[in-house]
Amino acid sequence: MKININEEEVRHILKMHSKEREKTFLLKEDLADDTEKLRIAMASGCFPKGGNLYTRKDNGRAIYRVQSRIDNKKMVDYYGDFTYVFVDGSKSGRWRCAAIATTLNKKESDKAAAEAAAEAAKIAQVATDANITNLKTEGGWKTYEELISTDTKENIENPVMYEKKISDGRILYRRTSGSGITDGLDERQKVVIKKWQAQGYKLEKDVDAEQEKSWRKVLVSPKSEGIFVEDLYMFSPRGTIKNSDITRAFEDAVKDQTPENDDDCKTVIESYYFAYVNSLSFEPNEIIPMKEKAQACKNRYYKRWEGLFGGKKYDGYIDYLMGGGKPAPGGKEAPRTYGDTSIWKLN
């Protein structure tokens, strides 16, 4: 499964960064370094040309000193706090330069964009690492760096020995022999694997090359079920045919699914029949278990009812519930294999 940070998510991260910085943009003229502001003003033409940028020795303040435009016989000192002073002290005031705010805000915006891009890349990297880890866990995939310490380059690049896939821009490898699902990622996957392992079955990674040839390969969970990313095969060892635990477990399952007696089943079939013909309403959690019991009774006793009386009546109910037989009182149509009545139909 490939995980990407798409353009919309990056824009969202940028927007968050922009909102956090929006209030500070208006203050950048005051917060930026005096030298930086003076340099921007010089480059933007806000000051007369031909001056010099230096630092005062007495107080360390940055100054741009240039000949005055008003009086070419006088020199003016421009400071980063947007004040100016004639060197002879004859005049002072404030200066303005719109380019400073524009330039500083653009720098801040570019910085926010760079930080957002770095954050998006970090998130993407975390997602990629997690995805690769899951592929390794679930499917037994490995990187070239992991394999080269135990195998040769020639073997790794041999398609007969290793299959290859690309995920999130990374090349992964897996041995063709013993490949397949190697572990469950979530609880549903793990439960499936554990139940089959309890019966003596093994994952493909757990059988050696000779066992793989002689053990029975069983499709436990096809990819189409949506539980695993690929078909889950497990191997049945030859010894399972002698395993008495499997026999006992199967016998218990048979007992759980077999009705106790025909009297109970007659009640079940009759109740199920009259519930349907009278169009009674039930929730799925009520009707489905009852249908399963009715089906079990049909499988066990249909045309094999014990005793001398009453069997034909119940067989008639069953015929009707299977979609045939005589019409019900009132002419209600028997359940069909499709539509609203299909949930009632017995097989």
C-alpha positions in Angstrom: 0.0 0.0 0.0 1.6 3.3 -1.1 1.2 6.3 1.2 1.7 9.8 -0.2 1.4 13.3 1.1 -0.7 14.9 -1.6 -0.7 18.5 -2.8 -3.8 19.4 -0.8 -2.2 18.3 2.4 0.9 20.3 1.7 -1.2 23.4 1.0 -2.9 22.8 4.4 0.4 22.7 6.2 1.5 25.8 4.4 -1.7 27.5 5.4 -1.2 26.7 9.0 2.3 28.1 8.9 1.1 31.2 7.2 -1.6 31.8 9.8 0.9 31.4 12.6 3.1 34.0 11.0 0.5 36.4 9.6 0.5 38.6 12.6 4.3 39.0 12.7 4.6 40.1 9.1 3.4 43.6 9.9 6.1 43.9 12.5 9.0 42.7 10.4 10.2 46.2 9.7 10.8 46.7 13.4 12.1 43.2 14.2 14.5 42.8 11.3 18.2 43.6 11.7 19.0 47.3 11.0 21.7 46.4 8.6 19.3 44.2 6.6 16.7 47.0 6.4 19.3 49.5 5.3 20.6 47.2 2.6 17.1 46.6 1.2 16.5 50.4 1.1 19.8 50.9 -0.7 19.0 48.1 -3.3 15.5 49.4 -3.8 16.5 53.0 -4.5 15.0 54.5 -1.4 18.3 56.2 -0.5 20.5 58.4 -2.7 23.3 56.5 -4.3 26.9 56.9 -3.6 26.8 56.5 0.2 28.5 54.0 2.6 27.1 51.5 5.0 29.0 51.2 8.2 28.7 50.8 12.0 29.2 53.6 14.5 32.0 53.0 16.9 30.4 54.8 19.7 27.2 52.8 19.9 27.5 50.1 17.4 24.5 51.3 15.4 24.3 50.6 11.6 24.3 53.7 9.5 24.0 54.6 5.9 25.8 57.9 5.3 25.2 59.7 2.0 25.1 63.2 0.5 21.8 64.9 1.1 19.5 65.3 -1.9 18.3 68.6 -0.6 21.7 70.2 0.2 24.7 68.5 -1.5 27.0 70.2 1.0 25.6 68.2 3.9 25.8 64.5 4.8 22.9 62.5 6.2 22.9 59.4 8.4 20.1 57.0 7.9 19.3 54.5 10.7 17.6 51.2 10.7 14.8 52.5 13.0 13.6 54.7 10.1 15.1 57.9 11.4 17.6 60.1 9.7 19.9 62.9 11.1 22.0 65.4 9.3 25.6 65.0 10.4 25.8 68.7 11.4 22.7 68.3 13.5 20.7 70.8 11.5 17.9 68.5 10.6 16.3 65.2 11.6 13.2 63.2 10.8 11.8 59.8 9.6 12.3 58.0 6.3 10.1 55.4 4.6 10.7 52.6 2.2 7.8 50.3 1.1 10.2 47.7 -0.4 11.4 46.7 3.1 8.1 45.3 4.3 7.5 43.6 0.9 11.0 42.0 0.9 10.9 40.9 4.5 7.4 39.5 4.2 8.4 37.6 1.1 11.4 36.2 2.9 9.2 35.2 5.8 6.7 33.6 3.4 9.5 31.7 1.6 10.8 30.6 5.0 7.3 29.4 6.0 6.9 27.6 2.7 10.3 25.9 3.2 9.4 24.9 6.7 6.0 23.5 5.5 7.7 21.6 2.7 10.2 20.2 5.2 7.3 19.2 7.5 5.4 17.6 4.7 8.5 15.7 3.7 9.0 14.6 7.3 5.4 13.3 7.5 5.8 11.6 4.1 9.0 9.9 5.3 7.3 8.6 8.5 4.4 7.2 6.4 6.9 5.6 3.9 8.9 4.0 6.7 5.8 2.7 8.4 4.5 1.3 5.0 7.9 -0.4 4.3 7.9 -1.9 7.8 4.4 -3.3 7.3 5.3 -4.8 4.0 8.3 -6.5 5.6 6.2 -7.9 8.4 3.2 -9.0 6.4 4.9 -10.2 3.2 8.5 -11.0 4.2 10.0 -8.3 1.9 13.5 -7.0 2.5 15.7 -4.3 1.1 18.9 -4.9 -0.9 21.0 -3.7 2.1 19.4 -6.3 4.4 19.9 -9.1 1.9 23.5 -8.4 0.8 24.8 -9.4 4.2 23.5 -12.9 3.7 23.3 -13.5 0.0 25.2 -12.6 -3.2 24.3 -9.8 -5.6 23.9 -12.3 -8.4 21.4 -14.3 -6.4 19.4 -11.2 -5.3 19.1 -10.0 -8.9 18.2 -13.5 -10.2 14.4 -13.5 -10.8 14.2 -17.2 -10.4 15.4 -16.8 -6.8 14.0 -13.4 -5.8 10.9 -11.5 -6.8 11.1 -7.7 -6.8 8.6 -4.9 -6.2 8.8 -1.1 -5.9 7.0 0.7 -3.1 7.3 4.4 -2.2 10.3 4.5 -4.5 12.2 1.7 -2.7 13.0 -1.6 -4.3 12.1 -4.6 -2.1 13.0 -8.3 -2.6 11.5 -11.6 -1.5 12.6 -15.2 -2.1 10.3 -16.9 -4.5 10.7 -20.1 -2.5 8.6 -19.8 0.7 7.1 -16.5 -0.4 3.7 -15.3 0.8 2.1 -13.9 3.8 4.5 -14.1 6.7 2.5 -12.6 9.6 -0.7 -10.7 10.4 -0.7 -6.9 10.8 -4.1 -6.5 12.5 -6.1 -8.6 14.9 -8.4 -10.1 12.1 -5.4 -11.3 10.2 -3.7 -12.7 13.3 -6.8 -14.6 14.4 -7.1 -16.3 11.0 -3.4 -17.4 11.1 -3.6 -18.6 14.7 -6.7 -20.7 14.1 -5.0 -22.6 11.3 -1.8 -22.9 13.2 -3.7 -24.5 16.0 -4.7 -27.2 13.6 -1.1 -27.9 12.7 -0.9 -25.8 9.6 2.2 -23.6 8.8 2.9 -20.5 6.9 5.0 -20.8 3.8 7.9 -19.2 5.5 7.8 -21.9 8.2 8.2 -24.9 5.9 11.5 -25.9 4.4 12.1 -26.6 0.7 11.4 -30.3 1.1 8.3 -29.9 3.1 7.0 -27.4 0.6 7.1 -30.2 -2.0 5.3 -32.8 0.0 2.9 -31.0 2.3 -0.5 -30.0 1.1 -0.9 -26.4 0.2 -4.2 -24.9 1.2 -5.8 -21.6 0.2 -6.8 -20.3 3.6 -7.9 -16.8 2.8 -8.2 -15.6 -0.8 -7.2 -12.0 -1.6 -10.8 -11.4 -2.8 -12.0 -11.6 0.9 -10.1 -8.4 1.6 -8.4 -9.7 4.8 -4.9 -10.1 3.3 -3.2 -8.1 0.6 -2.6 -11.4 -1.3 -3.8 -15.0 -1.2 -2.9 -16.6 2.1 -1.7 -20.1 1.6 -0.8 -22.4 4.5 0.7 -25.9 4.5 -0.8 -29.0 6.1 1.7 -31.5 7.5 1.3 -35.2 6.8 0.9 -35.9 10.5 -2.4 -34.1 10.8 -4.3 -37.2 9.6 -3.3 -38.8 12.9 -4.1 -35.8 15.1 -6.9 -36.8 17.4 -7.4 -33.2 18.6 -8.6 -32.2 15.1 -11.1 -35.1 15.2 -12.5 -34.1 18.6 -12.7 -30.4 17.5 -14.6 -31.4 14.4 -16.9 -33.7 16.4 -17.7 -30.8 18.8 -18.5 -28.5 15.8 -20.8 -31.2 14.3 -22.6 -31.5 17.7 -23.0 -27.8 18.0 -24.7 -27.6 14.5 -26.9 -30.6 14.9 -30.5 -30.2 16.3 -31.1 -32.2 19.5 -34.4 -33.8 18.4 -37.2 -33.7 15.9 -39.8 -32.2 18.4 -37.7 -29.1 18.8 -37.2 -28.9 15.0 -41.0 -29.2 14.4 -41.5 -26.2 16.6 -38.7 -24.3 14.8 -40.0 -25.1 11.3 -43.6 -24.2 12.2 -42.7 -21.0 14.0 -40.4 -20.0 11.1 -43.1 -20.8 8.5 -45.9 -18.8 10.3 -43.6 -15.9 10.9 -43.0 -15.6 7.2 -46.6 -16.1 5.9 -47.9 -13.6 8.4 -45.2 -11.1 7.4 -43.9 -10.5 10.9 -41.0 -8.1 11.4 -37.7 -9.1 12.9 -34.3 -7.5 13.3 -31.4 -9.2 11.4 -29.9 -10.4 14.7 -33.2 -12.3 15.4 -34.0 -13.7 12.0 -30.6 -14.9 10.9 -29.9 -17.2 13.9 -33.5 -18.6 13.6 -32.9 -19.2 9.9 -29.7 -21.0 10.6 -31.5 -23.3 13.1 -34.4 -23.9 10.6 -31.9 -24.8 7.9 -30.1 -27.2 10.3 -33.5 -28.8 11.1 -34.3 -29.1 7.4 -30.9 -30.7 6.7 -31.4 -33.2 9.5 -35.1 -34.1 9.4 -36.6 -33.3 6.0 -38.4 -36.4 4.8 -36.8 -38.2 7.8 -39.1 -37.2 10.7 -39.3 -39.7 13.6 -42.6 -41.1 14.7 -45.7 -42.0 12.8 -47.5 -38.7 12.5 -46.9 -35.2 11.5 -43.9 -35.5 9.2 -45.7 -34.6 6.0 -47.0 -31.3 7.4 -43.5 -30.1 8.3 -42.1 -31.3 5.0 -44.8 -29.2 3.3 -43.7 -26.2 5.3 -40.1 -26.8 4.3 -41.1 -27.3 0.6 -42.8 -23.9 0.7 -39.8 -22.2 2.5 -37.5 -23.6 -0.1 -39.5 -21.7 -2.7 -42.0 -24.4 -3.9 -44.8 -26.6 -2.5 -48.4 -25.6 -2.0 -49.3 -21.9 -1.6 -49.6 -20.6 1.9 -52.9 -19.5 3.4 -53.9 -16.1 1.9 -51.8 -16.8 -1.2 -48.5 -15.3 0.0 -45.8 -16.1 -2.4 -43.0 -18.4 -1.2 -39.6 -16.9 -0.5 -37.4 -16.4 -3.6 -33.7 -16.4 -4.2 -33.7 -12.6 -4.8 -35.5 -9.6 -3.4 -36.9 -8.9 0.1 -38.1 -12.4 0.7 -34.7 -14.0 0.0 -33.6 -13.7 3.6 -36.3 -16.3 4.6 -35.5 -18.9 1.9 -34.2 -22.2 3.0 -31.8 -24.2 0.8 
